[in-house]
């Protein structure tokens, strides 16, 4: 699957499940929801109950753990980007190319 296909599928799934009709479904709220998925990945890592990074299925077959939460963040990003007409493939390619030109530990920060 390409990034563009993932964006389209993520948007279609959100649309088909009514999430685009919610009043609170604005840009800022959607960014916060992306952040919440990353926080859930951190929580899963801190919990460590099911291996740190492998995908794990809960009793109902739902994917759980760090990998699943990172996937949720990517899916939400794809949905948001598709709705706003952002070409994530192009954006990622440009950003990777730019980052490759940066000096070692640029910015002088630890993180």
trRosetta pair geometry for C-beta under 8 A, 3 or more apart (Angstrom, degrees):
i j d omega theta_ij theta_ji phi_ij phi_ji
1 5 4.7 -128 -165 87 84 128
1 6 5.5 98 141 -57 121 87
1 9 7.7 -38 -158 2 138 144
2 5 4.6 99 52 6 78 101
2 6 7.0 -138 96 -4 44 85
2 89 6.9 -9 170 -81 104 132
3 6 5.6 -54 -150 36 34 113
3 7 6.4 39 151 -23 66 102
3 78 7.4 -153 -174 -111 71 107
3 88 4.9 -128 157 93 127 109
3 89 4.5 162 62 -71 128 83
3 92 6.8 -164 -96 14 169 141
4 7 5.6 -49 -149 31 33 114
4 8 6.5 31 154 -16 64 104
4 87 7.3 -14 -93 -145 101 76
4 88 7.4 180 -75 49 55 90
4 89 5.7 -36 -43 -22 91 126
5 8 5.8 -54 -149 37 33 110
5 9 6.2 30 155 -16 67 108
6 9 5.8 -57 -143 41 30 109
6 10 6.0 31 158 -21 66 108
6 74 7.4 -29 160 145 142 105
6 75 7.5 -113 175 -107 101 60
6 78 4.9 -96 127 -124 91 155
7 10 5.9 -58 -147 36 26 110
7 11 6.3 22 157 -16 63 109
7 78 4.1 -142 -100 -168 55 89
7 79 7.3 -179 -155 -64 59 25
7 81 5.5 -77 -128 84 122 107
7 82 4.0 154 165 -64 98 106
7 88 6.0 166 -66 13 130 124
8 11 5.9 -58 -148 38 28 109
8 12 6.1 26 156 -18 65 110
8 82 6.0 157 -81 -125 40 142
9 12 5.8 -55 -142 39 29 110
9 13 6.2 30 158 -20 64 106
9 78 7.7 0 62 134 75 141
10 13 6.0 -56 -149 35 27 110
10 14 6.5 24 155 -14 62 107
10 75 4.7 176 -118 -166 120 70
10 76 7.4 -151 -175 -70 133 17
10 78 3.8 110 23 96 153 113
10 79 4.0 -114 136 -59 107 79
10 82 6.6 160 72 3 97 137
11 14 5.9 -59 -151 39 31 108
11 15 6.1 30 153 -19 67 110
11 78 7.2 -116 -33 131 78 82
11 79 5.0 148 -80 -135 57 64
11 82 3.8 -104 -47 93 136 144
11 83 6.0 168 -122 -54 117 76
12 15 5.5 -55 -144 40 31 113
12 16 6.0 28 159 -18 67 110
13 16 5.8 -55 -141 40 28 109
13 17 6.2 9 162 -4 63 113
13 75 8.0 -35 61 -174 139 118
13 79 7.7 -86 60 -93 90 117
14 17 6.2 -70 -144 48 26 99
14 19 4.3 -73 -167 58 85 124
14 20 5.8 96 131 -41 100 91
14 79 4.9 76 -13 -143 145 137
15 18 8.0 55 177 -57 27 18
15 19 7.4 -76 -65 50 24 79
15 20 5.1 -3 -102 4 64 134
18 21 5.2 -50 -169 29 72 118
18 22 7.4 86 141 -39 80 87
19 22 6.0 -33 -162 2 46 115
19 25 6.1 138 160 -105 71 141
20 25 6.0 -172 -137 133 32 159
20 83 7.3 177 -118 -108 119 132
21 25 7.4 80 61 18 22 145
22 25 4.2 106 72 -26 91 109
24 29 5.1 148 160 -118 81 169
25 29 6.4 -116 -121 82 21 132
25 30 6.6 51 -166 -61 62 102
26 29 5.0 88 53 15 72 105
26 30 6.9 -141 94 -8 32 93
27 30 5.9 -62 -148 37 25 109
27 31 6.5 27 155 -19 64 104
27 80 7.5 100 -132 -153 66 114
27 84 7.7 61 -105 -69 109 135
28 31 5.7 -52 -150 33 32 111
28 32 6.5 32 152 -18 64 104
29 32 5.5 -55 -153 36 34 113
29 33 6.4 36 149 -21 66 103
30 33 5.5 -48 -147 34 37 114
30 34 6.7 44 150 -22 63 98
30 76 6.9 -180 -175 178 86 104
30 79 7.8 -132 -159 97 128 106
30 80 5.0 148 144 -96 137 120
31 34 5.6 -48 -153 30 36 114
31 35 6.6 37 148 -18 65 103
31 80 7.6 96 -68 -129 61 163
32 35 5.5 -52 -151 37 36 114
32 36 6.4 42 148 -26 66 101
33 36 5.3 -44 -147 28 37 116
33 37 7.0 42 152 -21 62 95
33 76 5.8 -150 112 -152 102 148
34 37 5.9 -51 -160 28 35 111
34 38 7.0 31 146 -13 64 103
34 73 5.5 82 -163 -147 75 79
34 76 4.7 -169 -91 105 78 130
34 77 5.8 79 -123 -65 132 78
34 80 7.2 -52 -54 -9 128 147
35 38 5.6 -56 -154 37 39 111
35 39 6.3 41 148 -21 69 103
36 39 5.4 -50 -148 36 36 115
36 40 6.5 40 150 -21 65 101
37 40 5.5 -50 -151 34 35 113
37 41 6.7 41 147 -22 63 99
37 69 5.4 169 180 -175 75 77
37 70 7.6 135 145 -97 106 19
37 72 4.2 -154 -140 103 131 108
37 73 3.9 -177 100 -69 129 77
37 76 6.1 177 -10 9 147 139
38 41 5.4 -45 -152 29 38 116
38 42 6.7 40 148 -17 64 100
38 69 7.3 135 -101 147 21 107
38 70 7.7 55 -106 -102 64 60
38 73 5.3 64 -58 -92 78 144
39 42 5.6 -50 -152 35 37 113
39 43 6.4 40 148 -20 66 104
40 43 5.4 -49 -145 36 36 116
40 44 6.3 40 153 -21 65 102
40 69 4.3 -158 101 -132 99 132
40 72 7.3 -2 67 61 136 144
41 44 5.7 -52 -148 35 31 112
41 45 6.4 32 151 -19 63 105
41 66 5.1 71 -158 -142 83 64
41 69 3.6 -170 -71 100 75 127
41 70 5.3 74 -104 -55 142 73
41 73 7.1 -44 -26 -21 131 129
42 45 5.6 -54 -149 37 33 112
42 46 6.2 32 153 -18 67 106
43 46 5.7 -54 -145 38 30 110
43 47 6.2 35 153 -23 64 106
43 69 8.0 154 49 -91 88 167
44 47 5.6 -52 -146 35 30 114
44 50 7.7 -45 -169 45 97 106
44 64 7.2 178 -122 162 130 78
44 65 4.9 142 -179 -151 138 39
44 66 4.8 -167 99 -61 123 59
44 68 7.8 156 -92 53 170 93
44 69 5.7 -178 2 -6 139 138
45 48 6.7 24 174 -66 36 73
45 52 6.1 41 -135 -154 76 80
45 66 5.2 64 -66 -86 86 120
47 50 7.8 17 109 11 111 81
48 51 7.8 -92 -166 135 59 2
48 52 6.1 -11 -124 -86 81 72
50 54 7.5 -118 137 74 85 89
50 56 3.8 -41 162 -39 138 172
50 64 6.6 68 45 101 166 109
50 65 5.1 -108 84 -85 125 120
51 54 4.4 -3 110 34 143 104
51 56 6.5 152 39 -55 103 121
51 65 7.1 8 71 -141 82 147
52 66 6.5 9 160 -3 53 146
53 65 7.7 133 -153 153 15 119
53 66 5.2 -58 -116 70 51 137
53 67 6.2 87 178 -50 60 95
54 65 6.9 -11 87 130 49 162
54 67 6.7 -39 168 -12 18 134
55 63 5.5 -35 -168 -151 110 107
55 64 7.8 123 -170 58 63 44
55 65 6.0 174 -135 60 36 126
55 67 4.3 -79 -76 73 80 140
55 68 6.0 105 -135 -47 89 88
56 63 7.4 116 70 -159 39 57
56 64 5.0 -49 84 71 89 90
56 65 4.4 94 26 -28 101 133
56 68 7.7 -90 48 -14 63 124
57 61 5.4 -18 -173 -145 124 36
57 62 6.7 141 -154 67 71 32
57 63 6.0 -46 -97 -95 69 44
57 64 6.6 125 -128 13 17 91
58 61 7.1 -42 68 29 68 16
58 62 4.7 -6 38 57 114 89
58 63 7.9 -19 1 51 84 2
58 64 4.8 89 -44 -31 94 132
62 68 7.9 88 150 -158 76 155
63 67 7.3 -82 172 95 119 96
63 68 3.8 172 130 -103 99 125
63 71 7.3 3 110 49 145 144
64 68 5.4 -82 -126 31 6 153
65 68 5.4 94 54 15 63 102
65 69 7.1 -128 108 -4 31 95
66 69 6.0 -64 -148 39 27 106
66 70 6.3 25 158 -17 66 107
67 70 5.9 -57 -148 38 29 109
67 71 6.3 32 152 -21 64 107
68 71 5.5 -53 -149 36 32 115
68 72 6.5 38 150 -23 64 100
69 72 5.4 -44 -149 30 37 116
69 73 6.8 40 150 -20 63 98
70 73 5.6 -49 -153 32 36 113
70 74 6.5 35 150 -16 66 104
71 74 5.7 -55 -149 38 35 111
71 75 6.2 38 152 -22 67 106
72 75 5.6 -53 -145 36 31 113
72 76 6.3 30 156 -17 65 105
73 76 5.9 -56 -149 38 30 109
73 77 6.3 31 152 -19 64 107
74 77 5.6 -53 -147 37 32 113
74 78 6.3 36 153 -22 65 105
75 78 5.6 -53 -149 35 30 114
75 79 6.5 33 152 -20 63 104
76 79 5.6 -50 -148 34 33 114
76 80 6.4 31 155 -16 65 107
77 80 5.8 -57 -147 40 30 109
77 81 6.0 29 156 -18 66 110
77 88 7.4 100 137 -108 102 143
78 81 5.8 -56 -141 39 27 109
78 82 6.2 29 159 -21 64 108
78 88 6.8 -70 -110 -11 67 159
79 82 6.0 -58 -149 34 25 110
79 83 6.5 24 155 -19 62 108
80 83 5.9 -57 -151 34 29 111
80 84 6.5 3 160 3 65 111
80 86 7.9 5 117 30 72 129
81 84 6.3 -74 -148 50 28 95
81 86 3.9 -90 -157 69 83 112
81 87 7.9 -172 168 -27 115 6
81 88 4.9 41 158 -54 165 108
81 91 7.9 -127 -140 21 133 147
82 85 7.7 36 -176 -71 29 27
82 86 7.5 -75 -51 48 23 75
86 91 6.3 3 173 -30 102 143
87 90 4.1 34 111 22 117 115
87 91 6.3 152 90 -18 64 88
88 91 5.3 -56 -138 42 36 113
88 92 5.8 36 162 -20 71 106
89 92 6.2 -58 -147 37 23 106
89 93 6.3 21 156 -17 61 111
90 93 5.7 -57 -145 38 29 111
90 94 6.2 27 158 -17 66 109
91 94 6.0 -57 -147 39 27 109
91 95 6.1 22 158 -15 64 112
92 95 5.8 -58 -142 41 29 108
92 96 6.1 30 159 -20 66 107
93 96 6.0 -54 -145 36 26 110
93 97 6.4 26 156 -18 62 109
94 97 5.8 -58 -149 37 28 111
94 98 6.3 27 154 -17 65 107
95 98 5.7 -53 -146 38 32 111
95 99 6.1 33 155 -20 66 107
96 99 5.7 -56 -144 37 29 111
96 100 6.5 35 155 -26 63 104
97 100 5.9 -53 -154 28 29 114
97 101 7.4 25 150 -18 59 103
98 101 6.0 -62 -164 29 38 109
98 102 7.3 47 144 -36 66 98
99 102 5.6 -40 -159 7 44 119
102 106 4.3 -79 172 -17 112 152
103 106 4.8 119 61 -78 76 93
105 108 7.0 71 139 -91 97 32
